[in-house]
């Protein structure tokens, strides 16, 4: 939950440059492709994530990248409340 110093923004417009900026993030450790997907999932609304996926694929990143425990983003988020929306987007690609 956002505190008083960090109000939650839900109607912010994301242009393509902002969506693509997630491709430039560095991985903390482990598989970079997995890390990029996780950061995009955590930081984007489904509509923005849908726009992100073609950029991710065009940059030759792996949609089925795994973390250090061998899990894909999709297997991790399948039980998240909002996860189904993102998994549906994965199935389109």
Gaussian input, Z-matrix of N, CA and C with variables (Angstrom, degrees):
# hf/3-21g

backbone

0 1
 N
 C     1     B1
 C     2     B2     1     A1
 N     3     B3     2     A2     1     D1
 C     4     B4     3     A3     2     D2
 C     5     B5     4     A4     3     D3
 N     6     B6     5     A5     4     D4
 C     7     B7     6     A6     5     D5
 C     8     B8     7     A7     6     D6
 N     9     B9     8     A8     7     D7
 C    10    B10     9     A9     8     D8
 C    11    B11    10    A10     9     D9
 N    12    B12    11    A11    10    D10
 C    13    B13    12    A12    11    D11
 C    14    B14    13    A13    12    D12
 N    15    B15    14    A14    13    D13
 C    16    B16    15    A15    14    D14
 C    17    B17    16    A16    15    D15
 N    18    B18    17    A17    16    D16
 C    19    B19    18    A18    17    D17
 C    20    B20    19    A19    18    D18
 N    21    B21    20    A20    19    D19
 C    22    B22    21    A21    20    D20
 C    23    B23    22    A22    21    D21
 N    24    B24    23    A23    22    D22
 C    25    B25    24    A24    23    D23
 C    26    B26    25    A25    24    D24
 N    27    B27    26    A26    25    D25
 C    28    B28    27    A27    26    D26
 C    29    B29    28    A28    27    D27
 N    30    B30    29    A29    28    D28
 C    31    B31    30    A30    29    D29
 C    32    B32    31    A31    30    D30
 N    33    B33    32    A32    31    D31
 C    34    B34    33    A33    32    D32
 C    35    B35    34    A34    33    D33
 N    36    B36    35    A35    34    D34
 C    37    B37    36    A36    35    D35
 C    38    B38    37    A37    36    D36
 N    39    B39    38    A38    37    D37
 C    40    B40    39    A39    38    D38
 C    41    B41    40    A40    39    D39
 N    42    B42    41    A41    40    D40
 C    43    B43    42    A42    41    D41
 C    44    B44    43    A43    42    D42
 N    45    B45    44    A44    43    D43
 C    46    B46    45    A45    44    D44
 C    47    B47    46    A46    45    D45
 N    48    B48    47    A47    46    D46
 C    49    B49    48    A48    47    D47
 C    50    B50    49    A49    48    D48
 N    51    B51    50    A50    49    D49
 C    52    B52    51    A51    50    D50
 C    53    B53    52    A52    51    D51
 N    54    B54    53    A53    52    D52
 C    55    B55    54    A54    53    D53
 C    56    B56    55    A55    54    D54
 N    57    B57    56    A56    55    D55
 C    58    B58    57    A57    56    D56
 C    59    B59    58    A58    57    D57
 N    60    B60    59    A59    58    D58
 C    61    B61    60    A60    59    D59
 C    62    B62    61    A61    60    D60
 N    63    B63    62    A62    61    D61
 C    64    B64    63    A63    62    D62
 C    65    B65    64    A64    63    D63
 N    66    B66    65    A65    64    D64
 C    67    B67    66    A66    65    D65
 C    68    B68    67    A67    66    D66
 N    69    B69    68    A68    67    D67
 C    70    B70    69    A69    68    D68
 C    71    B71    70    A70    69    D69
 N    72    B72    71    A71    70    D70
 C    73    B73    72    A72    71    D71
 C    74    B74    73    A73    72    D72
 N    75    B75    74    A74    73    D73
 C    76    B76    75    A75    74    D74
 C    77    B77    76    A76    75    D75
 N    78    B78    77    A77    76    D76
 C    79    B79    78    A78    77    D77
 C    80    B80    79    A79    78    D78
 N    81    B81    80    A80    79    D79
 C    82    B82    81    A81    80    D80
 C    83    B83    82    A82    81    D81
 N    84    B84    83    A83    82    D82
 C    85    B85    84    A84    83    D83
 C    86    B86    85    A85    84    D84
 N    87    B87    86    A86    85    D85
 C    88    B88    87    A87    86    D86
 C    89    B89    88    A88    87    D87
 N    90    B90    89    A89    88    D88
 C    91    B91    90    A90    89    D89
 C    92    B92    91    A91    90    D90
 N    93    B93    92    A92    91    D91
 C    94    B94    93    A93    92    D92
 C    95    B95    94    A94    93    D93
 N    96    B96    95    A95    94    D94
 C    97    B97    96    A96    95    D95
 C    98    B98    97    A97    96    D96
 N    99    B99    98    A98    97    D97
 C   100   B100    99    A99    98    D98
 C   101   B101   100   A100    99    D99
 N   102   B102   101   A101   100   D100
 C   103   B103   102   A102   101   D101
 C   104   B104   103   A103   102   D102
 N   105   B105   104   A104   103   D103
 C   106   B106   105   A105   104   D104
 C   107   B107   106   A106   105   D105
 N   108   B108   107   A107   106   D106
 C   109   B109   108   A108   107   D107
 C   110   B110   109   A109   108   D108
 N   111   B111   110   A110   109   D109
 C   112   B112   111   A111   110   D110
 C   113   B113   112   A112   111   D111
 N   114   B114   113   A113   112   D112
 C   115   B115   114   A114   113   D113
 C   116   B116   115   A115   114   D114
 N   117   B117   116   A116   115   D115
 C   118   B118   117   A117   116   D116
 C   119   B119   118   A118   117   D117
 N   120   B120   119   A119   118   D118
 C   121   B121   120   A120   119   D119
 C   122   B122   121   A121   120   D120
 N   123   B123   122   A122   121   D121
 C   124   B124   123   A123   122   D122
 C   125   B125   124   A124   123   D123
 N   126   B126   125   A125   124   D124
 C   127   B127   126   A126   125   D125
 C   128   B128   127   A127   126   D126
 N   129   B129   128   A128   127   D127
 C   130   B130   129   A129   128   D128
 C   131   B131   130   A130   129   D129
 N   132   B132   131   A131   130   D130
 C   133   B133   132   A132   131   D131
 C   134   B134   133   A133   132   D132
 N   135   B135   134   A134   133   D133
 C   136   B136   135   A135   134   D134
 C   137   B137   136   A136   135   D135
 N   138   B138   137   A137   136   D136
 C   139   B139   138   A138   137   D137
 C   140   B140   139   A139   138   D138
 N   141   B141   140   A140   139   D139
 C   142   B142   141   A141   140   D140
 C   143   B143   142   A142   141   D141
 N   144   B144   143   A143   142   D142
 C   145   B145   144   A144   143   D143
 C   146   B146   145   A145   144   D144
 N   147   B147   146   A146   145   D145
 C   148   B148   147   A147   146   D146
 C   149   B149   148   A148   147   D147
 N   150   B150   149   A149   148   D148
 C   151   B151   150   A150   149   D149
 C   152   B152   151   A151   150   D150
 N   153   B153   152   A152   151   D151
 C   154   B154   153   A153   152   D152
 C   155   B155   154   A154   153   D153
 N   156   B156   155   A155   154   D154
 C   157   B157   156   A156   155   D155
 C   158   B158   157   A157   156   D156
 N   159   B159   158   A158   157   D157
 C   160   B160   159   A159   158   D158
 C   161   B161   160   A160   159   D159
 N   162   B162   161   A161   160   D160
 C   163   B163   162   A162   161   D161
 C   164   B164   163   A163   162   D162
 N   165   B165   164   A164   163   D163
 C   166   B166   165   A165   164   D164
 C   167   B167   166   A166   165   D165
 N   168   B168   167   A167   166   D166
 C   169   B169   168   A168   167   D167
 C   170   B170   169   A169   168   D168
 N   171   B171   170   A170   169   D169
 C   172   B172   171   A171   170   D170
 C   173   B173   172   A172   171   D171
 N   174   B174   173   A173   172   D172
 C   175   B175   174   A174   173   D173
 C   176   B176   175   A175   174   D174
 N   177   B177   176   A176   175   D175
 C   178   B178   177   A177   176   D176
 C   179   B179   178   A178   177   D177
 N   180   B180   179   A179   178   D178
 C   181   B181   180   A180   179   D179
 C   182   B182   181   A181   180   D180
 N   183   B183   182   A182   181   D181
 C   184   B184   183   A183   182   D182
 C   185   B185   184   A184   183   D183
 N   186   B186   185   A185   184   D184
 C   187   B187   186   A186   185   D185
 C   188   B188   187   A187   186   D186
 N   189   B189   188   A188   187   D187
 C   190   B190   189   A189   188   D188
 C   191   B191   190   A190   189   D189
 N   192   B192   191   A191   190   D190
 C   193   B193   192   A192   191   D191
 C   194   B194   193   A193   192   D192
 N   195   B195   194   A194   193   D193
 C   196   B196   195   A195   194   D194
 C   197   B197   196   A196   195   D195
 N   198   B198   197   A197   196   D196
 C   199   B199   198   A198   197   D197
 C   200   B200   199   A199   198   D198
 N   201   B201   200   A200   199   D199
 C   202   B202   201   A201   200   D200
 C   203   B203   202   A202   201   D201
 N   204   B204   203   A203   202   D202
 C   205   B205   204   A204   203   D203
 C   206   B206   205   A205   204   D204
 N   207   B207   206   A206   205   D205
 C   208   B208   207   A207   206   D206
 C   209   B209   208   A208   207   D207
 N   210   B210   209   A209   208   D208
 C   211   B211   210   A210   209   D209
 C   212   B212   211   A211   210   D210
 N   213   B213   212   A212   211   D211
 C   214   B214   213   A213   212   D212
 C   215   B215   214   A214   213   D213
 N   216   B216   215   A215   214   D214
 C   217   B217   216   A216   215   D215
 C   218   B218   217   A217   216   D216
 N   219   B219   218   A218   217   D217
 C   220   B220   219   A219   218   D218
 C   221   B221   220   A220   219   D219
 N   222   B222   221   A221   220   D220
 C   223   B223   222   A222   221   D221
 C   224   B224   223   A223   222   D222
 N   225   B225   224   A224   223   D223
 C   226   B226   225   A225   224   D224
 C   227   B227   226   A226   225   D225
 N   228   B228   227   A227   226   D226
 C   229   B229   228   A228   227   D227
 C   230   B230   229   A229   228   D228
 N   231   B231   230   A230   229   D229
 C   232   B232   231   A231   230   D230
 C   233   B233   232   A232   231   D231
 N   234   B234   233   A233   232   D232
 C   235   B235   234   A234   233   D233
 C   236   B236   235   A235   234   D234
 N   237   B237   236   A236   235   D235
 C   238   B238   237   A237   236   D236
 C   239   B239   238   A238   237   D237
 N   240   B240   239   A239   238   D238
 C   241   B241   240   A240   239   D239
 C   242   B242   241   A241   240   D240
 N   243   B243   242   A242   241   D241
 C   244   B244   243   A243   242   D242
 C   245   B245   244   A244   243   D243
 N   246   B246   245   A245   244   D244
 C   247   B247   246   A246   245   D245
 C   248   B248   247   A247   246   D246
 N   249   B249   248   A248   247   D247
 C   250   B250   249   A249   248   D248
 C   251   B251   250   A250   249   D249
 N   252   B252   251   A251   250   D250
 C   253   B253   252   A252   251   D251
 C   254   B254   253   A253   252   D252
 N   255   B255   254   A254   253   D253
 C   256   B256   255   A255   254   D254
 C   257   B257   256   A256   255   D255
 N   258   B258   257   A257   256   D256
 C   259   B259   258   A258   257   D257
 C   260   B260   259   A259   258   D258
 N   261   B261   260   A260   259   D259
 C   262   B262   261   A261   260   D260
 C   263   B263   262   A262   261   D261
 N   264   B264   263   A263   262   D262
 C   265   B265   264   A264   263   D263
 C   266   B266   265   A265   264   D264
 N   267   B267   266   A266   265   D265
 C   268   B268   267   A267   266   D266
 C   269   B269   268   A268   267   D267
 N   270   B270   269   A269   268   D268
 C   271   B271   270   A270   269   D269
 C   272   B272   271   A271   270   D270
 N   273   B273   272   A272   271   D271
 C   274   B274   273   A273   272   D272
 C   275   B275   274   A274   273   D273
 N   276   B276   275   A275   274   D274
 C   277   B277   276   A276   275   D275
 C   278   B278   277   A277   276   D276

   B1=1.4441
   B2=1.5276
   B3=1.2917
   B4=1.4553
   B5=1.5212
   B6=1.3254
   B7=1.4514
   B8=1.5143
   B9=1.3272
   B10=1.4590
   B11=1.5190
   B12=1.3339
   B13=1.4559
   B14=1.5183
   B15=1.3331
   B16=1.4542
   B17=1.5214
   B18=1.3249
   B19=1.4648
   B20=1.5223
   B21=1.3072
   B22=1.4489
   B23=1.5173
   B24=1.3401
   B25=1.4635
   B26=1.5205
   B27=1.3137
   B28=1.4569
   B29=1.5144
   B30=1.3284
   B31=1.4560
   B32=1.5238
   B33=1.3135
   B34=1.4526
   B35=1.5289
   B36=1.3248
   B37=1.4583
   B38=1.5294
   B39=1.3021
   B40=1.4564
   B41=1.5220
   B42=1.3220
   B43=1.4557
   B44=1.5361
   B45=1.3369
   B46=1.4638
   B47=1.5284
   B48=1.3282
   B49=1.4658
   B50=1.5240
   B51=1.3034
   B52=1.4687
   B53=1.5289
   B54=1.3173
   B55=1.4661
   B56=1.5293
   B57=1.3253
   B58=1.4661
   B59=1.5227
   B60=1.3309
   B61=1.4633
   B62=1.5309
   B63=1.3085
   B64=1.4641
   B65=1.5236
   B66=1.3332
   B67=1.4659
   B68=1.5256
   B69=1.3084
   B70=1.4557
   B71=1.5185
   B72=1.3103
   B73=1.4613
   B74=1.5164
   B75=1.3065
   B76=1.4513
   B77=1.5173
   B78=1.3077
   B79=1.4622
   B80=1.5192
   B81=1.3197
   B82=1.4595
   B83=1.5167
   B84=1.3057
   B85=1.4629
   B86=1.5186
   B87=1.3020
   B88=1.4566
   B89=1.5189
   B90=1.3036
   B91=1.4472
   B92=1.5360
   B93=1.3105
   B94=1.4687
   B95=1.5270
   B96=1.3300
   B97=1.4595
   B98=1.5260
   B99=1.3278
   B100=1.4622
   B101=1.5238
   B102=1.3059
   B103=1.4592
   B104=1.5311
   B105=1.3389
   B106=1.4721
   B107=1.5190
   B108=1.3236
   B109=1.4696
   B110=1.5279
   B111=1.3215
   B112=1.4613
   B113=1.5217
   B114=1.3218
   B115=1.4690
   B116=1.5235
   B117=1.3316
   B118=1.4651
   B119=1.5299
   B120=1.3147
   B121=1.4661
   B122=1.5255
   B123=1.3152
   B124=1.4669
   B125=1.5218
   B126=1.3286
   B127=1.4498
   B128=1.5116
   B129=1.3198
   B130=1.4608
   B131=1.5173
   B132=1.3039
   B133=1.4668
   B134=1.5255
   B135=1.3204
   B136=1.4611
   B137=1.5336
   B138=1.3090
   B139=1.4756
   B140=1.5274
   B141=1.3250
   B142=1.4602
   B143=1.5288
   B144=1.3218
   B145=1.4627
   B146=1.5245
   B147=1.3247
   B148=1.4682
   B149=1.5260
   B150=1.3105
   B151=1.4610
   B152=1.5246
   B153=1.3328
   B154=1.4573
   B155=1.5285
   B156=1.3171
   B157=1.4708
   B158=1.5264
   B159=1.3404
   B160=1.4718
   B161=1.5384
   B162=1.3227
   B163=1.4683
   B164=1.5284
   B165=1.3278
   B166=1.4581
   B167=1.5307
   B168=1.3129
   B169=1.4592
   B170=1.5245
   B171=1.3285
   B172=1.4704
   B173=1.5254
   B174=1.3131
   B175=1.4625
   B176=1.5362
   B177=1.3285
   B178=1.4710
   B179=1.5249
   B180=1.3261
   B181=1.4588
   B182=1.5283
   B183=1.3160
   B184=1.4615
   B185=1.5293
   B186=1.3492
   B187=1.4681
   B188=1.5261
   B189=1.3199
   B190=1.4582
   B191=1.5257
   B192=1.3166
   B193=1.4684
   B194=1.5258
   B195=1.3224
   B196=1.4636
   B197=1.5244
   B198=1.3322
   B199=1.4566
   B200=1.5306
   B201=1.3076
   B202=1.4665
   B203=1.5264
   B204=1.3262
   B205=1.4628
   B206=1.5282
   B207=1.3361
   B208=1.4534
   B209=1.5188
   B210=1.3334
   B211=1.4605
   B212=1.5216
   B213=1.3224
   B214=1.4554
   B215=1.5250
   B216=1.3171
   B217=1.4604
   B218=1.5197
   B219=1.3066
   B220=1.4695
   B221=1.5229
   B222=1.3278
   B223=1.4661
   B224=1.5322
   B225=1.3058
   B226=1.4643
   B227=1.5247
   B228=1.3268
   B229=1.4702
   B230=1.5188
   B231=1.3202
   B232=1.4618
   B233=1.5318
   B234=1.3092
   B235=1.4626
   B236=1.5229
   B237=1.3253
   B238=1.4678
   B239=1.5179
   B240=1.2925
   B241=1.4706
   B242=1.5272
   B243=1.3165
   B244=1.4699
   B245=1.5305
   B246=1.3172
   B247=1.4593
   B248=1.5139
   B249=1.3216
   B250=1.4717
   B251=1.5235
   B252=1.3250
   B253=1.4653
   B254=1.5259
   B255=1.3182
   B256=1.4599
   B257=1.5311
   B258=1.3070
   B259=1.4635
   B260=1.5195
   B261=1.3047
   B262=1.4810
   B263=1.5302
   B264=1.3254
   B265=1.4678
   B266=1.5178
   B267=1.3317
   B268=1.4707
   B269=1.5111
   B270=1.3083
   B271=1.4652
   B272=1.5312
   B273=1.3217
   B274=1.4655
   B275=1.5307
   B276=1.3293
   B277=1.4597
   B278=1.4991
   A1=108.48
   A2=117.20
   A3=121.86
   A4=110.13
   A5=115.60
   A6=120.54
   A7=110.42
   A8=117.29
   A9=121.02
   A10=113.07
   A11=118.07
   A12=119.92
   A13=112.46
   A14=117.62
   A15=121.74
   A16=109.82
   A17=117.36
   A18=118.47
   A19=111.22
   A20=116.19
   A21=121.34
   A22=108.89
   A23=115.70
   A24=121.16
   A25=107.25
   A26=116.68
   A27=119.55
   A28=113.36
   A29=118.03
   A30=119.50
   A31=112.12
   A32=116.57
   A33=122.08
   A34=109.85
   A35=116.70
   A36=122.10
   A37=108.97
   A38=116.12
   A39=122.06
   A40=108.26
   A41=117.42
   A42=120.07
   A43=108.51
   A44=115.92
   A45=120.04
   A46=112.13
   A47=117.43
   A48=119.14
   A49=111.54
   A50=116.45
   A51=119.04
   A52=110.34
   A53=117.35
   A54=120.76
   A55=109.40
   A56=117.28
   A57=121.64
   A58=112.43
   A59=117.38
   A60=119.76
   A61=111.72
   A62=117.80
   A63=120.91
   A64=111.46
   A65=117.52
   A66=120.92
   A67=111.49
   A68=117.44
   A69=121.63
   A70=113.20
   A71=117.26
   A72=120.48
   A73=110.36
   A74=115.51
   A75=120.75
   A76=109.95
   A77=115.64
   A78=120.78
   A79=109.56
   A80=115.74
   A81=120.47
   A82=109.53
   A83=115.31
   A84=122.53
   A85=107.40
   A86=116.57
   A87=120.22
   A88=113.70
   A89=115.59
   A90=123.25
   A91=110.94
   A92=116.67
   A93=120.83
   A94=111.52
   A95=118.10
   A96=120.42
   A97=110.85
   A98=116.42
   A99=119.61
   A100=109.79
   A101=116.77
   A102=121.30
   A103=111.00
   A104=117.63
   A105=120.83
   A106=110.85
   A107=116.81
   A108=120.43
   A109=111.32
   A110=116.54
   A111=120.01
   A112=110.66
   A113=117.11
   A114=120.10
   A115=110.58
   A116=117.35
   A117=120.46
   A118=110.12
   A119=117.33
   A120=121.39
   A121=110.57
   A122=116.20
   A123=120.59
   A124=112.60
   A125=116.89
   A126=119.90
   A127=116.60
   A128=117.30
   A129=120.17
   A130=112.36
   A131=113.72
   A132=120.52
   A133=107.25
   A134=118.88
   A135=120.10
   A136=113.72
   A137=118.81
   A138=120.39
   A139=111.24
   A140=117.49
   A141=120.65
   A142=110.18
   A143=116.80
   A144=121.63
   A145=110.30
   A146=116.20
   A147=120.27
   A148=110.53
   A149=117.29
   A150=121.43
   A151=111.06
   A152=117.23
   A153=122.48
   A154=112.38
   A155=117.45
   A156=120.56
   A157=114.22
   A158=121.04
   A159=118.85
   A160=112.96
   A161=118.07
   A162=120.67
   A163=109.62
   A164=116.21
   A165=122.74
   A166=110.22
   A167=116.42
   A168=121.58
   A169=110.93
   A170=117.02
   A171=121.16
   A172=112.31
   A173=117.01
   A174=121.86
   A175=111.18
   A176=116.61
   A177=123.72
   A178=113.87
   A179=116.09
   A180=120.58
   A181=109.24
   A182=116.15
   A183=123.78
   A184=111.31
   A185=116.33
   A186=120.92
   A187=112.69
   A188=116.75
   A189=120.56
   A190=112.17
   A191=115.60
   A192=120.38
   A193=109.29
   A194=115.96
   A195=120.22
   A196=111.42
   A197=114.05
   A198=120.53
   A199=108.87
   A200=116.51
   A201=121.16
   A202=112.98
   A203=116.61
   A204=120.98
   A205=111.87
   A206=117.31
   A207=121.26
   A208=114.74
   A209=117.64
   A210=121.39
   A211=110.05
   A212=116.64
   A213=120.93
   A214=108.81
   A215=116.33
   A216=119.81
   A217=109.62
   A218=115.99
   A219=122.43
   A220=111.06
   A221=117.50
   A222=119.59
   A223=111.05
   A224=117.15
   A225=120.90
   A226=110.84
   A227=116.62
   A228=119.20
   A229=114.05
   A230=118.02
   A231=119.09
   A232=112.94
   A233=117.96
   A234=120.64
   A235=112.95
   A236=117.78
   A237=120.56
   A238=109.30
   A239=115.54
   A240=120.90
   A241=111.57
   A242=117.65
   A243=122.00
   A244=112.34
   A245=117.73
   A246=121.81
   A247=114.77
   A248=117.17
   A249=120.28
   A250=112.11
   A251=117.05
   A252=120.29
   A253=110.79
   A254=116.75
   A255=121.67
   A256=111.15
   A257=117.37
   A258=120.95
   A259=110.53
   A260=117.25
   A261=121.23
   A262=110.23
   A263=116.96
   A264=120.28
   A265=110.43
   A266=117.47
   A267=121.41
   A268=110.10
   A269=117.21
   A270=120.91
   A271=112.20
   A272=117.42
   A273=121.24
   A274=111.63
   A275=116.54
   A276=120.73
   A277=110.40
   D1=138.49
   D2=-179.70
   D3=-75.45
   D4=139.09
   D5=178.04
   D6=-88.52
   D7=-179.45
   D8=-177.75
   D9=-61.27
   D10=-29.34
   D11=-178.99
   D12=-85.07
   D13=-11.39
   D14=-178.78
   D15=-133.34
   D16=78.96
   D17=-179.13
   D18=-65.71
   D19=143.56
   D20=178.59
   D21=-73.59
   D22=132.25
   D23=179.74
   D24=-108.40
   D25=120.58
   D26=-178.31
   D27=-116.12
   D28=-13.58
   D29=-177.79
   D30=-114.05
   D31=18.50
   D32=-179.35
   D33=-69.00
   D34=139.24
   D35=179.18
   D36=-89.06
   D37=129.35
   D38=177.67
   D39=-107.16
   D40=119.96
   D41=175.13
   D42=-87.06
   D43=173.52
   D44=-177.27
   D45=-60.40
   D46=-36.72
   D47=179.94
   D48=-62.29
   D49=-39.46
   D50=179.07
   D51=-68.31
   D52=-41.77
   D53=177.98
   D54=-62.06
   D55=-45.43
   D56=-179.23
   D57=-66.66
   D58=-24.40
   D59=-178.32
   D60=-60.53
   D61=-22.86
   D62=178.10
   D63=-68.24
   D64=-18.76
   D65=176.90
   D66=-75.58
   D67=-16.10
   D68=-176.01
   D69=-97.72
   D70=-2.57
   D71=-179.07
   D72=-68.93
   D73=149.79
   D74=178.75
   D75=-94.85
   D76=147.58
   D77=178.04
   D78=-80.00
   D79=140.99
   D80=174.91
   D81=-67.39
   D82=-43.81
   D83=177.01
   D84=-169.40
   D85=167.44
   D86=176.42
   D87=75.80
   D88=-153.31
   D89=-174.12
   D90=-73.47
   D91=119.67
   D92=-176.84
   D93=-64.21
   D94=-40.64
   D95=-179.51
   D96=-61.69
   D97=-43.01
   D98=177.23
   D99=-60.61
   D100=-45.39
   D101=-178.42
   D102=-61.13
   D103=-42.88
   D104=178.75
   D105=-61.42
   D106=-44.37
   D107=178.80
   D108=-62.65
   D109=-44.17
   D110=-178.89
   D111=-63.80
   D112=-43.54
   D113=179.38
   D114=-63.53
   D115=-40.83
   D116=178.62
   D117=-65.34
   D118=-43.06
   D119=178.20
   D120=-59.19
   D121=-45.91
   D122=-177.54
   D123=-71.74
   D124=-27.77
   D125=-173.03
   D126=-102.77
   D127=-7.91
   D128=-174.19
   D129=-120.38
   D130=152.73
   D131=168.81
   D132=-78.94
   D133=160.13
   D134=-178.80
   D135=-53.01
   D136=-40.74
   D137=-178.64
   D138=-64.03
   D139=-37.51
   D140=178.19
   D141=-72.91
   D142=-39.27
   D143=177.86
   D144=-62.36
   D145=-37.78
   D146=177.65
   D147=-61.44
   D148=-38.07
   D149=177.32
   D150=-72.76
   D151=-30.81
   D152=-179.99
   D153=-68.01
   D154=-40.17
   D155=-173.13
   D156=-55.47
   D157=-46.18
   D158=177.49
   D159=-62.00
   D160=-36.17
   D161=176.63
   D162=-63.90
   D163=-41.79
   D164=179.35
   D165=-61.67
   D166=-47.11
   D167=-179.58
   D168=-66.49
   D169=-44.71
   D170=-179.82
   D171=-61.49
   D172=-26.16
   D173=178.11
   D174=-87.56
   D175=12.11
   D176=176.80
   D177=62.94
   D178=35.34
   D179=174.09
   D180=-90.98
   D181=158.18
   D182=-174.03
   D183=-96.98
   D184=114.29
   D185=178.78
   D186=-66.15
   D187=-19.67
   D188=-178.74
   D189=-109.60
   D190=27.38
   D191=176.54
   D192=-61.21
   D193=151.90
   D194=-176.89
   D195=-119.12
   D196=157.73
   D197=174.97
   D198=-83.56
   D199=-173.39
   D200=-177.73
   D201=-65.31
   D202=-15.50
   D203=179.28
   D204=-101.32
   D205=7.23
   D206=177.57
   D207=81.46
   D208=14.26
   D209=-178.80
   D210=-96.73
   D211=141.06
   D212=171.81
   D213=-85.68
   D214=163.27
   D215=174.30
   D216=-55.49
   D217=-42.01
   D218=-174.04
   D219=-63.77
   D220=-38.85
   D221=178.63
   D222=-70.98
   D223=-30.72
   D224=179.50
   D225=-72.27
   D226=-42.15
   D227=-172.16
   D228=-89.65
   D229=-1.72
   D230=-176.37
   D231=-61.84
   D232=-20.44
   D233=177.75
   D234=-104.82
   D235=1.92
   D236=176.00
   D237=-75.09
   D238=148.19
   D239=-179.18
   D240=-55.73
   D241=-44.26
   D242=-179.26
   D243=-93.23
   D244=-2.81
   D245=-174.48
   D246=-58.38
   D247=-37.44
   D248=-176.75
   D249=-59.22
   D250=-36.65
   D251=179.00
   D252=-62.52
   D253=-40.60
   D254=-178.63
   D255=-74.97
   D256=-37.57
   D257=177.09
   D258=-63.77
   D259=-39.08
   D260=177.06
   D261=-60.38
   D262=-37.80
   D263=178.09
   D264=-67.08
   D265=-38.37
   D266=177.63
   D267=-60.90
   D268=-40.35
   D269=-176.93
   D270=-65.67
   D271=-20.69
   D272=176.28
   D273=-74.43
   D274=-18.81
   D275=-175.54
   D276=-114.64

